[in-house]
């Protein structure tokens, strides 16, 4: 629960609860509850990473009972506090490596959903990347049941304009999640500049931070950071490679405009500098 209810906040500002909710989401990209949960997760991560024991963190965070603390932290951290302190030890991730027309792909999922979609040229390097991102997790090769998830992800890479109900396990700071949430609202076939994205989330001067959040995105295509460009329409970087970014944009543009009159479209220009 929020420390202060949404209705109380709205009342203190002279707004209706509905208007406050819409305004808050417009400027932050998140609902008040989602924002509070994200902030709580960030605070918990900070306290635990600094070396405090789970018991110390429980009381510092203002929880009166361990039951409530564990219920909240399991959701906020994606694992138990003890496992988080130990670097995610004993968390199980199922993964599979495959090939797409854009090269190699690695998909990893937790019980909550897909936690990583990595693209590259070398499957071994992708596995190393996964191990770096989840250093103490138990990585288990996906079984036949996992193949349906793999098929959904590969289908999304091949046709990024097709919306997917793919369940995601999105992990990041409050700011990163705000950026990624805004990115998922950018339609296929469209692009958005870093400046515009910063304005959308209510931080018009945080352009560098927005770019960093895009670069930190662990879910290629599912969180479409390939749709972010410079204000002049060019782009100069993409975690998974400039050629893949261009290919994804070209695919979306072609599919979205197929059959339309005057179907020619301009693709963003690559800036190699």
TIBA-697117 format. One record per atom (N, C-alpha, C): x, y, z. Coordinates in steps of 0.05 Angstrom, whole numbers, padded with zeros to 5 digits, always signed. Example, Ala and Ser with C-alpha at 12.3 -4.5 7.8 and 13.67 -1.06 7.14 Angstrom:
% residues 2
+00264-00114+00156+00246-00090+00156+00264-00066+00156+00257-00045+00142+00273-00021+00143+00258+00001+00157
//
This chain:
% residues 273
+00017-00024+00000+00000+00000+00000+00017+00025+00000+00006+00047-00011+00020+00072-00011+00020+00083+00018+00041+00097+00026+00042+00109+00053+00019+00129+00055+00014+00144+00034-00009+00163+00033-00026+00154+00010-00052+00153+00015-00070+00143-00006-00072+00163-00029-00078+00152-00052-00081+00169-00076-00103+00190-00072-00125+00182-00059-00147+00200-00055-00138+00223-00037-00122+00217-00016-00112+00238+00002-00094+00258-00013-00076+00247-00030-00058+00264-00045-00074+00282-00064-00094+00270-00078-00110+00285-00097-00125+00307-00082-00137+00301-00059-00152+00320-00043-00134+00343-00035-00109+00337-00026-00091+00359-00017-00083+00378-00040-00085+00368-00065-00079+00385-00088-00104+00397-00101-00127+00391-00089-00152+00402-00100-00160+00389-00126-00153+00364-00130-00160+00349-00154-00178+00326-00147-00193+00317-00168-00207+00292-00165-00186+00269-00166-00193+00246-00155-00174+00224-00156-00168+00215-00184-00188+00216-00202-00184+00208-00229-00165+00227-00244-00169+00253-00239-00153+00273-00253-00124+00272-00242-00121+00268-00216-00094+00265-00205-00080+00241-00217-00094+00219-00219-00083+00194-00230-00073+00198-00258-00090+00211-00275-00083+00216-00303-00059+00235-00305-00059+00256-00289-00037+00276-00290-00011+00263-00281-00012+00247-00259+00012+00234-00249+00024+00216-00270+00006+00201-00284+00016+00182-00304+00027+00197-00328+00015+00220-00335+00025+00236-00358+00053+00245-00353+00060+00253-00329+00086+00265-00324+00107+00245-00315+00099+00222-00305+00119+00203-00296+00119+00177-00313+00098+00173-00328+00097+00148-00344+00088+00124-00328+00082+00128-00302+00073+00106-00285+00049+00115-00268+00034+00095-00259+00012+00101-00240+00025+00108-00213+00011+00122-00196+00022+00128-00169+00031+00103-00154+00015+00081-00156+00022+00057-00142+00047+00044-00154+00049+00043-00181+00073+00032-00194+00098+00048-00187+00094+00075-00186+00117+00092-00179+00126+00087-00151+00107+00084-00132+00114+00079-00104+00128+00052-00101+00118+00032-00115+00130+00006-00113+00158+00006-00125+00162+00021-00147+00188+00022-00159+00208+00037-00141+00198+00058-00128+00215+00073-00109+00222+00056-00085+00203+00041-00076+00208+00024-00053+00228+00002-00061+00226-00009-00085+00245-00029-00094+00273-00017-00095+00276+00007-00106+00302+00020-00107+00314+00025-00080+00297+00034-00061+00306+00039-00034+00315+00013-00021+00300-00008-00025+00307-00034-00013+00334-00044-00025+00337-00041-00051+00362-00050-00064+00385-00034-00052+00381-00008-00049+00403+00009-00038+00411+00000-00010+00391-00005+00007+00397-00012+00034+00411-00039+00036+00401-00058+00019+00412-00085+00020+00440-00086+00008+00444-00071-00014+00471-00071-00026+00492-00058-00008+00484-00039+00009+00503-00026+00027+00512-00045+00049+00502-00069+00049+00513-00089+00068+00497-00093+00093+00474-00079+00096+00458-00083+00119+00445-00111+00119+00441-00121+00143+00428-00147+00144+00398-00144+00137+00386-00167+00131+00357-00166+00124+00341-00156+00147+00348-00164+00172+00334-00155+00195+00336-00125+00199+00360-00114+00196+00364-00085+00198+00348-00070+00178+00347-00080+00153+00332-00068+00132+00303-00068+00138+00293-00090+00149+00265-00093+00156+00256-00069+00173+00271-00064+00195+00263-00043+00213+00269-00015+00202+00291-00012+00187+00297+00014+00175+00275+00022+00155+00263+00003+00142+00243+00009+00122+00215+00013+00135+00214+00010+00161+00189+00017+00175+00168-00005+00175+00176-00030+00171+00157-00052+00171+00155-00063+00200+00130-00067+00208+00125-00076+00235+00126-00106+00238+00125-00120+00215+00125-00149+00217+00142-00160+00193+00154-00183+00198+00171-00195+00177+00153-00206+00154+00129-00214+00161+00111-00225+00140+00105-00204+00119+00098-00180+00128+00092-00158+00109+00117-00150+00093+00140-00150+00107+00165-00142+00094+00172-00162+00071+00170-00188+00077+00177-00207+00057+00157-00207+00034+00131-00202+00040+00111-00201+00018+00117-00178-00001+00126-00155+00010+00131-00132-00007+00158-00135-00021+00179-00144-00007+00205-00146-00019+00207-00168-00040+00193-00190-00037+00194-00210-00058+00183-00199-00084+00163-00182-00082+00151-00170-00107+00170-00149-00117+00181-00132-00100+00198-00110-00108+00225-00119-00120+00236-00140-00108+00263-00149-00117+00262-00172-00137+00239-00185-00139+00238-00208-00157+00249-00233-00144+00257-00232-00119+00268-00254-00105+00268-00247-00075+00275-00266-00058+00275-00260-00030+00298-00241-00023+00296-00225-00002+00317-00207+00005+00344-00221+00009+00343-00245+00022+00368-00260+00026+00381-00267+00000+00366-00276-00019+00377-00283-00046+00388-00258-00059+00375-00235-00056+00384-00211-00068+00412-00203-00057+00414-00204-00030+00440-00198-00017+00462-00216-00027+00455-00241-00033+00474-00260-00043+00478-00259-00073+00467-00238-00086+00471-00235-00115+00452-00252-00132+00429-00259-00121+00410-00274-00137+00414-00304-00135+00431-00313-00116+00436-00341-00114+00410-00357-00110+00409-00379-00124+00386-00398-00123+00362-00388-00140+00364-00364-00151+00342-00356-00170+00346-00373-00195+00325-00384-00206+00327-00400-00229+00318-00385-00254+00335-00386-00275+00328-00374-00300+00331-00396-00322+00310-00399-00337+00311-00417-00360+00320-00402-00384+00337-00413-00400+00347-00399-00424+00349-00417-00448+00350-00404-00471+00354-00418-00496+00368-00400-00515+00385-00411-00532+00400-00396-00552+00390-00406-00580+00386-00387-00597+00377-00394-00624+00388-00375-00645+00377-00377-00669+00386-00360-00691+00361-00346-00703+00365-00321-00711+00345-00306-00726+00358-00294-00750+00343-00280-00766+00355-00267-00790+00372-00244-00782+00372-00236-00757+00389-00215-00747+00413-00226-00731+00417-00252-00732+00439-00264-00718+00430-00281-00695+00448-00285-00676+00442-00302-00653+00424-00288-00633+00409-00303-00618+00391-00292-00597+00392-00310-00573+00391-00298-00549+00388-00313-00525+00364-00302-00510+00347-00320-00501+00323-00313-00486+00325-00326-00459+00321-00311-00438+00321-00322-00410+00296-00313-00396+00284-00331-00381+00259-00326-00367+00260-00335-00338+00247-00319-00321+00243-00327-00293+00214-00337-00291+00205-00342-00267+00177-00350-00263+00158-00328-00271+00167-00303-00269+00149-00280-00275+00147-00274-00305+00167-00281-00320+00166-00275-00349+00194-00273-00360+00196-00263-00385+00222-00261-00399+00238-00239-00386+00262-00245-00377+00279-00226-00362+00301-00215-00380+00307-00229-00402+00329-00220-00419+00324-00230-00448+00329-00212-00467+00329-00218-00495+00355-00205-00506+00374-00221-00512+00401-00211-00521+00406-00219-00550+00416-00200-00565+00422-00204-00593+00452-00201-00598+00463-00216-00617+00492-00214-00622+00500-00232-00645+00527-00234-00648+00538-00251-00669+00548-00278-00659+00554-00279-00634+00566-00304-00623+00549-00314-00599+00537-00338-00601+00521-00349-00579+00536-00351-00553+00562-00358-00555+00578-00360-00530+00580-00334-00516+00584-00312-00531+00585-00286-00519+00559-00277-00506+00537-00286-00518+00511-00279-00506+00507-00294-00480+00517-00318-00478+00515-00333-00453+00533-00320-00431+00556-00310-00439+00573-00296-00420+00559-00270-00411+00546-00256-00429+00531-00232-00422+00509-00239-00402+00495-00261-00406+00474-00269-00387+00486-00275-00360+00508-00288-00359+00521-00295-00334+00530-00270-00319+00539-00250-00334+00547-00224-00321+00523-00210-00310+00500-00211-00324+00476-00197-00315+00464-00211-00291+00466-00238-00290+00455-00254-00268+00476-00272-00257+00496-00260-00243+00521-00275-00235+00516-00299-00218+00496-00299-00201+00493-00321-00182+00467-00337-00186+00454-00332-00208+00429-00347-00213+00435-00375-00224+00417-00393-00220+00419-00420-00231+00408-00418-00260+00426-00422-00279+00418-00420-00308+00413-00449-00318+00388-00453-00327+00381-00480-00336+00371-00478-00365+00381-00496-00381+00372-00497-00409+00342-00502-00411+00328-00487-00427+00300-00490-00430+00291-00517-00441+00268-00527-00432+00258-00553-00441+00238-00548-00464+00224-00569-00471+00205-00567-00494+00183-00547-00488+00175-00544-00463+00154-00525-00456+00164-00496-00461+00190-00492-00458+00201-00465-00461+00202-00457-00490+00199-00476-00508+00201-00470-00537+00179-00451-00546+00156-00452-00533+00134-00434-00541+00142-00405-00535+00156-00400-00513+00165-00373-00507+00186-00365-00527+00205-00383-00533+00225-00377-00553+00213-00369-00580+00192-00384-00588+00179-00379-00613+00166-00351-00614+00154-00343-00591+00142-00316-00589+00163-00294-00592+00186-00298-00579+00207-00278-00580+00219-00276-00608+00225-00299-00620+00236-00299-00647+00217-00286-00667+00191-00293-00663+00171-00280-00680+00170-00250-00678+00175-00240-00653+00175-00212-00648+00199-00199-00662+00222-00212-00662+00246-00202-00675+00242-00201-00705+00230-00222-00716+00226-00223-00745+00204-00204-00754+00185-00199-00737+00163-00180-00744+00158-00161-00720+00176-00142-00716+00175-00126-00692+00150-00108-00691+00136-00105-00713+00112-00088-00714+00088-00102-00701+00091-00129-00697+00068-00144-00686+00069-00143-00656+00048-00132-00644+00046-00131-00615+00046-00159-00604+00057-00162-00580+00058-00189-00568+00049-00187-00539+00036-00209-00530+00027-00211-00502+00048-00225-00485+00073-00223-00495+00095-00236-00481+00098-00226-00453+00096-00244-00433+00100-00235-00405+00129-00228-00400+00133-00204-00388+00161-00195-00383+00166-00192-00354+00191-00198-00346+00201-00193-00319+00220-00170-00321+00209-00145-00319+00225-00121-00324+00238-00112-00297+00264-00110-00298+00279-00103-00273+00295-00078-00279+00292-00058-00262+00308-00034-00266+00301-00014-00245+00314+00009-00246+00308+00031-00227+00281+00044-00234+00271+00061-00217+00246+00075-00222+00249+00091-00248+00272+00104-00252+00276+00121-00276+00277+00103-00301+00292+00082-00300+00294+00064-00323+00267+00053-00331+00252+00044-00311+00225+00033-00317+00207+00054-00329+00210+00079-00320+00194+00100-00331+00200+00104-00361+00226+00104-00368+00235+00107-00395+00225+00083-00412+00229+00059-00402+00221+00035-00416+00191+00034-00421+00176+00043-00400+00147+00043-00403+00138+00062-00426+00151+00086-00427+00145+00105-00448+00153+00094-00475+00175+00079-00476+00184+00068-00502+00164+00047-00513+00152+00032-00495+00133+00011-00504+00108+00023-00515+00104+00049-00511+00080+00063-00522+00086+00075-00549+00111+00074-00558+00118+00085-00585+00109+00065-00606+00091+00072-00625+00081+00053-00644+00102+00043-00663+00099+00019-00673+00116+00008-00694+00115+00026-00718+00138+00030-00732+00138+00047-00755+00143+00076-00748+00144+00083-00722+00149+00110-00713+00175+00110-00697+00187+00134-00695+00210+00137-00678+00206+00161-00659+00222+00162-00639+00221+00184-00619+00249+00193-00613+00253+00218-00609+00280+00228-00602+00285+00226-00572+00310+00226-00565+00317+00225-00537+00305+00250-00523+00305+00273-00536+00294+00297-00525+00264+00294-00519+00250+00283-00539+00221+00279-00536+00215+00259-00514+00231+00238-00513+00227+00217-00492+00231+00229-00464+00252+00246-00462+00257+00259-00436+00233+00277-00428+00222+00291-00447+00199+00308-00441+00175+00291-00433+00171+00269-00447+00148+00252-00441+00148+00242-00412+00171+00236-00402+00172+00225-00375+00175+00247-00354+00173+00272-00363+00174+00295-00344+00201+00304-00335+00222+00296-00350+00249+00304-00343+00263+00314-00369+00255+00338-00379+00265+00347-00405+00295+00351-00406+00308+00354-00384+00337+00359-00384+00353+00333-00381+00339+00311-00376+00353+00286-00370+00358+00269-00395+00368+00282-00416+00372+00269-00441+00393+00247-00439+00415+00253-00426+00437+00233-00423+00427+00210-00406+00411+00215-00385+00401+00193-00369+00382+00176-00384+00366+00188-00402+00347+00173-00419+00363+00155-00438+00385+00166-00450+00401+00150-00468+00414+00127-00453+00422+00132-00428+00434+00110-00412+00414+00089-00406+00389+00097-00400+00368+00077-00395+00362+00060-00419+00363+00073-00443+00359+00058-00468+00382+00038-00472+00406+00046-00466+00429+00029-00470+00429+00006-00450+00416+00010-00427+00415-00011-00406+00392-00031-00410+00375-00027-00430+00352-00044-00434+00361-00073-00439+00352-00092-00423+00360-00120-00426+00341-00136-00444+00320-00122-00454+00299-00137-00468+00297-00126-00497+00316-00133-00514+00316-00124-00541+00289-00129-00555+00280-00109-00570+00255-00110-00586+00230-00109-00569+00229-00125-00548+00205-00125-00530+00202-00097-00518+00224-00085-00509+00225-00057-00502+00239-00044-00525+00225-00030-00543+00236-00022-00569+00254+00002-00568+00278-00001-00556+00296+00022-00555+00308+00027-00583+00303+00009-00602+00312+00014-00630+00296+00037-00643+00273+00045-00630+00257+00067-00641+00266+00095-00632+00288+00096-00616+00297+00122-00607+00320+00132-00625+00317+00157-00633+00337+00169-00652+00345+00197-00641+00365+00209-00654+00372+00236-00648+00351+00255-00657+00352+00280-00648+00332+00299-00655+00331+00305-00685+00354+00301-00699+00355+00305-00728+00348+00281-00744+00339+00260-00730+00330+00235-00744+00352+00214-00747+00377+00221-00740+00398+00202-00743+00401+00186-00717+00417+00165-00718+00423+00150-00693+00452+00142-00694+00464+00141-00670+00493+00135-00668+00500+00112-00651+00481+00100-00638+00488+00077-00621+00464+00059-00616+00470+00033-00612+00450+00014-00605+00464-00010-00593+00455-00018-00569+00469-00039-00555+00474-00064-00572+00455-00070-00589+00456-00095-00604+00467-00091-00633+00478-00067-00638+00490-00062-00664+00474-00044-00682+00487-00025-00696+00473-00006-00713+00458-00020-00736+00471-00040-00747+00458-00054-00770+00432-00067-00761+00431-00078-00738+00406-00090-00728+00385-00069-00723+00393-00046-00712+00374-00024-00708+00362-00015-00734+00379-00012-00755+00369-00004-00781+00350-00025-00792+00357-00050-00789+00341-00072-00800+00313-00072-00786+00313-00069-00760+00287-00069-00745+00270-00045-00754+00281-00022-00757+00266+00002-00766+00256-00002-00794+00273-00013-00811+00264-00018-00839+00241-00038-00840+00243-00059-00824+00222-00079-00824+00195-00067-00815+00196-00051-00794+00172-00039-00784+00161-00019-00804+00178-00003-00816+00169+00017-00835+00156+00003-00859+00169-00018-00868+00158-00032-00892+00131-00045-00887+00129-00058-00863+00104-00072-00857+00081-00052-00852+00087-00031-00838+00066-00012-00831+00056+00003-00855+00074+00009-00874+00066+00025-00898+00059+00008-00922+00061-00019-00919+00056-00036-00942+00028-00033-00953+00026-00028-00979+00000-00025-00992-00011+00003-00991+00002+00021-00975-00007+00048-00974+00001+00064-00999-00014+00084-01006-00008+00100-01029+00018+00116-01023+00035+00118-01043+00061+00131-01039+00076+00119-01017+00078+00092-01017+00089+00076-00995+00118+00081-00989+00132+00098-01003+00160+00103-00997+00163+00118-00971+00181+00109-00954+00186+00122-00928+00215+00127-00925+00222+00146-00909+00250+00152-00904+00259+00139-00878+00281+00125-00879+00292+00112-00855+00312+00131-00842+00314+00131-00816+00333+00147-00802+00361+00141-00813+00378+00161-00815+00405+00158-00825+00423+00150-00802+00442+00132-00808+00461+00124-00788+00483+00145-00785+00491+00151-00761+00512+00170-00755+00535+00153-00744+00556+00149-00759+00577+00131-00751+00597+00145-00733+00593+00171-00727+00613+00186-00711+00605+00185-00682
//
